[in-house]
Amino acid sequence: EAGLPAEARFAIGEIQGFRAFAELFEGQSTKRPDKPQTGSVMFYTSGTTGRPKGVRRALPDAHPDEAAAMIMGLFSLFGIEPHGGHVHITVAPLYHGAPNNWATTSLHCGHPVVLMDRFTPEGMLERIEKYRVTQSHVVPTIFHRLLALPKDVRDRYDLSSLRTMIHAAAPCPVETKWKMLDWWGDVIWEYYAATEGGGTVVSPENWRKYPGTVGVPFPRAEVKIFDDDGNELPPGQSGTIYMRMEGTEFEYYKDRDKTRKATLRGFYTVGDVGYFNEDGYLFLNDRSSDMINVGGVNIYPAEIEGALQQHDKIADVAVFGVPNADTGEEIKAVVELMPEIADDDATRREIMDYCDGRLAKQRWPRSIDFTTEMPRDPSGKLYKRKLRDPYWEGHSGRLL
């Protein structure tokens, strides 16, 4: 897909169309360099709101050995120490920043890494039991798929080895998190961050105190809430979330204009909206580009998606705004049903009835469409624009 010629592609093992990884080292000295320099990886954002953006940073000043030790400091946020009998499982592609970081950092820490060729819910449980997995990094979609397994299948596997299971990358419905805590116990940590740097973290114990929170800022990180005029907002007021992390200055590769638009007084934003409570814990509303404006009232899809996701016939769901001549926008839900569930009007009515008592009337979808598969990337992030854009063809706005 990248269009690279065969001579520029390398693989470990024999893969057609790739050169052997060992060829990179042919003729190279095996002696350690006199002045080794620390390199850096340029990860790309997931591209959920448009084309992926390369996040380019300056090369670190630290010696490679020092840099490796600094990388391991990431795990200290979650109480994960080097060695200690830990085993990591990777359930998402390694080209995505977080799974790659977690797998390589696990290796730095002396933790064996279990790789799945392809994620399946029961396959993950099988490997946790077989390899006595202790820690991993997942997205909420993984939780939904695990919880969709029949209870007798979930109960079949010994998961007592789990110590620290971390999730991020997308909002996790509160009900889903409670179900996972009831199943796995207090081993589930959460963080909110972006490829650009900075973020927040919350332990299972503190999440129980403040259900729905994504935590408090990382050490050496700052997080602030600003309004549209650039004024910092007090606790309890929602606005755009801006972050920065000491030593992680960046610019979007070959796009200084986008870098400028995403920054404010040294902080950057990816467009998410949220607020702090009085105790300094951050809560997410949604991404500003996903917010639905119905007759001047702002509605956040994440709340609706979280409620609908609990319906036992729904495998996945996306909520967004579509054109309405009277109110500007109305709420549309696109639903991926569980296997063998009929995509008919009776199911639509059942889903609408399910909203009663769970969502305020103005947050109910006006219409429901069905799809056979949600456009998620292999790491679980939803490309909502691929669902939304066809409804806006021929209308002004909302084509992102």
Residue, then its C-alpha position, 0 to 999 in steps of 0.5 A: e500500500a505504501g508503494l515501496p519498491a521491493e529493494a526497500r522492503f525488509a522482513i524477518g523471515e522469508i516473505q515474498g516481495f521482501r528482502a531479508f532483514a540480515e541484508l541491512f547488516e552485510g558488510q557493516s562493522t560489528k564493533r560498537p560505535d565510538k560515539p553512538q547516537t540515539g535515533s527516534v521513530m516517527f509515528y503517524t497518527s491514526g487518521t481517524t479524522g483525516r489523513p494520518k499525520g507524521v509526528r516528527r520530534a528532534l533526536p534525543d540528546a541522551h545516550p542510547d543506554e540512557a534512552a532505553a532506561m528512560i523508555m522503561g519509565l513509562f511502565s512505572l506509571f502503571g506499577i510495572e517493574p522490569h522482570g518480576g515474572h511479567v509476560h506481555i501479550t500484543v493483540a493489535p498490529l505493531y505498526h500502531g504506536a501504542p502496541n509497538n511501544w508496549a511490546t518493545t518496552s516489555l522487551h526492554c524490561g525483560h518481559p517475554v512478548v506473546l504475539m497474536d497473528r490475528f485477534t480473536p476474543e477466545g484466542m486471547l483468553e487461551r493465550i493468557e492462560k497458556y503463557r500466564v500473561t500478566q500485562s497488556h495494552v488494549v482498546p475498549t473494542i477488545f473489551h466489547r468483543l470479550l464480553a460478547l463471548p458466552k459466559d461459559v466460554r469466559d469462565r473456561y479460562d484461568l486469568s488469575s495471572l493478570r496484574t496490569m491490563i491497560h486500555a486507551a485510544a477511545p472512550c470506554p463506556v462506564e458500563t463496559k468498564w464496570k463489567m470488566l472490573d467485575w470479571w478481571g478485578d482491579v487490574i485494569w488501568e486507563y490512560y488518555a494520550a496522543t501520539e503528539g505527547g502528554g496525557t493522563v492516567v488512572s488506577p482501577e482504585n481511583w476510577r472506582k472513586y470517579p467512574g468515567t474519568v481518564g485520570v490525572p496528568f502524567p508526571r512532567a505533563e500538563v493538561k488544560i481546558f481552554d474555551d474557543d477564545g483561548n481562555e483557561l476554564p475552571p473545573g466543571q466547565s467543558g472545553t477543548i483539551y490541550m496538553r504538553m509534555e516536558g521534552t516532547e516538542f514536535e511538529y507534523y511532518k511537512d505540515r507546519d500550518k497544521t502544527r500551528k493550528a493545533t497549538l496554543r501557548g505551547f500546548y497542543t490539542v487533537g480536538d477532544v472536548g472534556y472537563f476537570n472535576e474539583d479533584g483534578y480528574l479529567f473527563l472526556n465528552d467527545r471529539s469536537s469534530d464528532m459533536i452533533n448540533v441539533g437546533g443549537v444544542n450540542i450532543y456528544p455521540a460517545e454517551i449515546e454509543g456507550a448506552l447502545q453498546q450494552h444492548d445484547k444484540i449490538a456488536d458495535v455502534a457509531v453515532f453521528g449527525v446527519p443533515n436535517a432541514d429543520t434543526g441542522e442536524e439529527i442523530k443517526a446510529v449505525v449498528e453492527l449486529m451480533p451474528e444471526i440477528a435480523d437487520d429488520d424494523a423489529t430490531r430497530r424498534e427494539i433498539m429504540d425502546y432500549c433507549d427509554g430510561r437510559l438516555a434523555k429523549q433528545r439524545w435518542p437516535r432519529s434513525i438507525d441503519f445497519t452495517t455488516e462491519m464497522p470501518r475500524d483500523p486493526s488497532g480498534k480505532l473507528y473511522k467514523r468519517k467513512l460512515r458519516d460522509p456519504y450522508w453529507e454529500g450534496h450538503s454544506g459542512r461536515l465533510l471532514 
